[in-house]
Amino acid sequence: MATAQLERLVEKQNKLWDRMQELQGRSETDEGWTTEDRTNWDAAEAELRTVSEDIERFQRAAKLEA
């Protein structure tokens, strides 16, 4: 169960990072960062931070169980 949950979190982390890279690429145009892009980046970054912290918790728990 924990392994499946960890896999889902890693997948979510990867999708969030892909989204952030997409936003970064769009910011490199002549238009730069739009207000919407900034809002989306900030939301994705906050969620990425939370997901990454959850992954770290799973990994620490696995080490303790070993």
BELCOR-V479755 format. One record per residue. N is the residue number from 1. RES is the residue in one letter. OMEGA is omega in whole degrees, 0 to 359 (NA if undefined). Layout:
# BELCOR-V479755
n-><N	N>
res-><RES	RES>
omega-><OMEGA	OMEGA>
This chain:
# BELCOR-V479755
n-><1	2	3	4	5	6	7	8	9	10	11	12	13	14	15	16	17	18	19	20	21	22	23	24	25	26	27	28	29	30	31	32	33	34	35	36	37	38	39	40	41	42	43	44	45	46	47	48	49	50	51	52	53	54	55	56	57	58	59	60	61	62	63	64	65	66>
res-><M	A	T	A	Q	L	E	R	L	V	E	K	Q	N	K	L	W	D	R	M	Q	E	L	Q	G	R	S	E	T	D	E	G	W	T	T	E	D	R	T	N	W	D	A	A	E	A	E	L	R	T	V	S	E	D	I	E	R	F	Q	R	A	A	K	L	E	A>
omega-><181	180	179	179	178	179	178	179	178	177	179	178	180	179	178	180	177	180	180	177	177	179	179	179	179	181	182	176	179	182	182	181	172	177	179	178	178	179	179	179	182	179	180	180	179	179	177	179	180	180	180	177	177	178	179	178	178	182	177	179	179	178	180	179	184	NA>
